[in-house]
Amino acid sequence: MANHKSAKKRTRRNASKAEVNKARKSRMRSFIKKVELAIEAKDAKLAQEALRLVQPELCRSVSKGLIHKNAAARKLSRLVAKVKAIA
């Protein structure tokens, strides 16, 4: 356990940041899930609309340091390919 004042402060900051990151990651996953559900339902119009919304969300996740930029590019690329396949 932390003994120094600065170490105790760091554990508090880490805990609050973890909460924020957890919420952001959950939001990102929710957007991705909407696209995947639309693809599963074979609804091209809904899938394209959901894809349009997921793109800035993934970019935001990268800028906040939640995921690596290549991971975001890979996720987006795979989603686009799936949407094209049903369109």
N, C-alpha and C positions, 0 to 999 in steps of 0.2 A: 504494500500500500504506500501511497505517496506520503512523504514526511515533510518536504519543503513546501513553503507557501506557494511558490510558483508551480510546483508539480500538482498541488491540489487544485489550483486554478486551471491548469491544463486539463485535468481529468473532467472538471466541470464543463469546460469549453468543448472537449471531445464528445461528451455526452449530448450536449445541445446540438452540435454539428451532426452527430449520428442520427438524431431525430429528424433533422431537416433533410439529410441525404436519403433517409428511409422514405420519407414522404415524396421526395422528388423521383426516386427510383420506382415507387409504386405508381405514381402518375404516368411515368414513361411506359411502364408495362401495361397500364390500362389502355393507353392510346394504341399500343401495338396489338393488344388483345381485340380491340374493336375492328381493326383491319383483318385480323385472322378470322374472326367470327363472320365477317362479311364475305370473306373468301370461301369459308366453309359453306355458307348459305348460297354461294354462287350468285351473289348480288353485286354485279360489276359496278353499278352506279354508286352504291353505298360504299363499296371497297375503295373506289377512287376518291371519294369525299373523305373517308377516314384516312387514307394515305396522304392526302393533302394536309391534313391536320397533324399527322404523326411526324412529318418531315421537320418542321421547326422545333418540335418537342425533342427530337433526337439531337438536333444541333444545340439546343439549350442544355441538354445533358452533357454534351461534350464541353461546352464553354464553362459549365459549373464543375467540371472535373469528375463527373460521375462515371463516365465510361470513356474509353479511348476512342479517338476519332475514327480509327480503322474499324472498330467494333460497330460504331454507329453507321458507317458507310456500308459495312457488310449486312447489317440488319435491314437497312433501307433498300439495298440492292436486291436482297432476297424477297422482300415484300413487293417491290415493284415487279419482279419477275412473276410472282404468284398472281398479282392483279392482272398483268398482261395476259397470262395464261387463261384466265376466265373471261376476259373481255372479247 
